[in-house]
Amino acid sequence: MHEEVAAYVLGVLDEQDHEAFERHLDTCADCRARLKELAEVPEALDELKHSPQASEDSR
């Protein structure tokens, strides 16, 4: 389960795995801590994707 934290944060787990991971979070402090560390990654990636520099680099 520990390797699924990033997939969970990025929203790429299927429904069954998503639910299983959420149950796992109830009992795993390590995964909760890692989840907290990665929580801002999707927003940061989205900001990079829409930044003016990203538009210039894609030309």
N, CA, C and O of each residue as an XYZ file, in Angstrom:
236
protein
N       0.805     -1.207      0.000
C       0.000      0.000      0.000
C       0.847      1.270      0.000
O       0.431      2.293     -0.543
N       2.008      1.213      0.593
C       2.819      2.418      0.738
C       3.194      3.022     -0.612
O       3.323      4.240     -0.729
N       3.366      2.191     -1.618
C       3.743      2.684     -2.932
C       2.569      3.329     -3.669
O       2.767      3.930     -4.725
N       1.366      3.217     -3.140
C       0.191      3.768     -3.805
C      -0.128      5.199     -3.390
O      -1.084      5.782     -3.901
N       0.644      5.777     -2.483
C       0.360      7.135     -2.013
C       0.358      8.119     -3.179
O      -0.572      8.914     -3.312
N       1.372      8.076     -4.010
C       1.453      9.017     -5.134
C       0.296      8.810     -6.107
O      -0.289      9.781     -6.588
N      -0.032      7.572     -6.398
C      -1.150      7.293     -7.302
C      -2.459      7.812     -6.721
O      -3.305      8.330     -7.450
N      -2.623      7.675     -5.423
C      -3.811      8.189     -4.746
C      -3.872      9.710     -4.883
O      -4.914     10.265     -5.233
N      -2.760     10.377     -4.607
C      -2.702     11.840     -4.682
C      -3.012     12.324     -6.095
O      -3.711     13.321     -6.275
N      -2.498     11.625     -7.084
C      -2.708     12.025     -8.475
C      -4.066     11.597     -9.020
O      -4.445     11.982    -10.126
N      -4.800     10.799     -8.243
C      -6.142     10.397     -8.646
C      -6.183      9.356     -9.741
O      -7.119      9.331    -10.540
N      -5.173      8.490     -9.791
C      -5.126      7.500    -10.865
C      -5.498      6.082    -10.414
O      -5.456      5.147    -11.213
N      -5.856      5.922     -9.149
C      -6.288      4.603     -8.679
C      -7.707      4.334     -9.152
O      -8.532      5.246     -9.207
N      -7.990      3.078     -9.493
C      -9.370      2.747     -9.820
C     -10.189      2.776     -8.522
O      -9.631      2.873     -7.429
N     -11.488      2.692     -8.654
C     -12.379      2.853     -7.498
C     -12.075      1.856     -6.382
O     -12.046      2.225     -5.208
N     -11.851      0.608     -6.742
C     -11.578     -0.427     -5.742
C     -10.273     -0.138     -4.990
O     -10.233     -0.219     -3.763
N      -9.219      0.194     -5.719
C      -7.937      0.500     -5.081
C      -8.012      1.787     -4.262
O      -7.392      1.891     -3.203
N      -8.765      2.754     -4.750
C      -8.951      4.012     -4.031
C      -9.597      3.753     -2.667
O      -9.136      4.261     -1.645
N     -10.654      2.969     -2.668
C     -11.350      2.653     -1.418
C     -10.457      1.846     -0.483
O     -10.442      2.089      0.724
N      -9.720      0.894     -1.029
C      -8.817      0.086     -0.201
C      -7.725      0.959      0.409
O      -7.359      0.781      1.571
N      -7.211      1.895     -0.368
C      -6.168      2.770      0.153
C      -6.722      3.675      1.243
O      -6.037      3.924      2.235
N      -7.926      4.166      1.086
C      -8.525      4.998      2.132
C      -8.702      4.213      3.426
O      -8.504      4.757      4.513
N      -9.071      2.951      3.320
C      -9.168      2.111      4.529
C      -7.786      1.935      5.150
O      -7.639      1.970      6.371
N      -6.786      1.748      4.312
C      -5.414      1.589      4.784
C      -4.951      2.842      5.533
O      -4.254      2.734      6.542
N      -5.327      4.014      5.053
C      -4.928      5.262      5.703
C      -5.391      5.331      7.153
O      -4.741      5.961      7.988
N      -6.514      4.684      7.452
C      -7.029      4.683      8.830
C      -6.051      4.049      9.806
O      -6.060      4.370     10.995
N      -5.212      3.154      9.313
C      -4.334      2.398     10.212
C      -2.844      2.628      9.983
O      -2.020      2.046     10.687
N      -2.485      3.461      9.016
C      -1.063      3.619      8.681
C      -0.621      5.078      8.799
O      -0.896      5.901      7.925
N       0.060      5.371      9.884
C       0.552      6.732     10.113
C       1.593      7.135      9.071
O       1.661      8.304      8.691
N       2.403      6.187      8.604
C       3.419      6.495      7.590
C       2.775      6.998      6.295
O       3.226      7.984      5.713
N       1.733      6.323      5.856
C       1.060      6.736      4.623
C       0.327      8.065      4.815
O       0.294      8.888      3.901
N      -0.252      8.277      5.981
C      -0.902      9.564      6.245
C       0.119     10.698      6.195
O      -0.167     11.769      5.659
N       1.301     10.466      6.748
C       2.354     11.484      6.720
C       2.815     11.739      5.287
O       2.990     12.887      4.881
N       3.008     10.675      4.533
C       3.442     10.814      3.131
C       2.369     11.526      2.313
O       2.677     12.355      1.456
N       1.115     11.198      2.581
C       0.003     11.843      1.889
C       0.012     13.344      2.164
O      -0.202     14.149      1.258
N       0.257     13.706      3.395
C       0.320     15.121      3.754
C       1.452     15.818      2.994
O       1.294     16.951      2.538
N       2.591     15.139      2.861
C       3.734     15.698      2.128
C       3.416     15.915      0.649
O       3.865     16.891      0.047
N       2.649     15.009      0.075
C       2.383     15.044     -1.366
C       1.086     15.755     -1.740
O       0.780     15.888     -2.925
N       0.332     16.206     -0.769
C      -1.000     16.753     -1.027
C      -1.004     17.921     -2.010
O      -1.983     18.110     -2.732
N       0.054     18.695     -2.049
C       0.086     19.868     -2.917
C       0.661     19.580     -4.308
O       0.712     20.478     -5.148
N       1.082     18.368     -4.555
C       1.705     18.038     -5.840
C       0.767     18.260     -7.029
O       1.188     18.892     -7.997
N      -0.476     17.778     -7.011
C      -1.329     17.989     -8.188
C      -1.518     19.471     -8.524
O      -1.488     19.853     -9.694
N      -1.711     20.292     -7.510
C      -1.877     21.729     -7.744
C      -0.600     22.337     -8.321
O      -0.657     23.157     -9.237
N       0.539     21.937     -7.788
C       1.818     22.453     -8.286
C       2.038     22.037     -9.741
O       2.507     22.838    -10.549
N       1.704     20.802    -10.075
C       1.849     20.343    -11.460
C       0.932     21.117    -12.392
O       1.320     21.465    -13.507
N      -0.282     21.385    -11.936
C      -1.233     22.145    -12.741
C      -0.729     23.565    -12.972
O      -0.846     24.100    -14.075
N      -0.169     24.171    -11.931
C       0.384     25.520    -12.073
C       1.535     25.537    -13.076
O       1.639     26.454    -13.890
N       2.386     24.537    -13.019
C       3.499     24.459    -13.970
C       3.000     24.308    -15.400
O       3.532     24.913    -16.331
N       1.977     23.497    -15.551
C       1.429     23.240    -16.877
C       0.867     24.517    -17.501
O       0.921     24.694    -18.718
N       0.333     25.396    -16.672
C      -0.297     26.616    -17.171
C       0.577     27.860    -17.025
O       0.107     28.974    -17.256
N       1.817     27.686    -16.652
C       2.703     28.836    -16.481
C       3.147     29.362    -17.844
O       3.231     28.598    -18.805
N       3.433     30.661    -17.932
C       3.922     31.222    -19.204
C       5.199     30.537    -19.692
O       5.374     30.349    -20.896
N       6.077     30.170    -18.791
C       7.325     29.504    -19.177
C       7.029     28.169    -19.854
O       7.685     27.810    -20.832
N       6.041     27.430    -19.338
C       5.686     26.140    -19.936
C       5.181     26.343    -21.359
O       5.491     25.545    -22.244
N       4.405     27.401    -21.589
C       3.902     27.683    -22.934
C       5.039     28.000    -23.891
O       5.036     27.550    -25.037
N       6.011     28.772    -23.424
C       7.154     29.125    -24.268
C       8.015     27.907    -24.576
O       8.518     27.767    -25.691
N       8.184     27.033    -23.600
C       9.019     25.848    -23.792
C       8.407     24.862    -24.775
O       9.133     24.082    -25.392
N       7.094     24.880    -24.933
C       6.442     23.907    -25.802
C       6.497     24.316    -27.270
O       6.055     23.563    -28.138
N       7.028     25.486    -27.552
C       7.098     25.958    -28.954
C       8.219     25.335    -29.705
O       8.408     25.627    -30.885
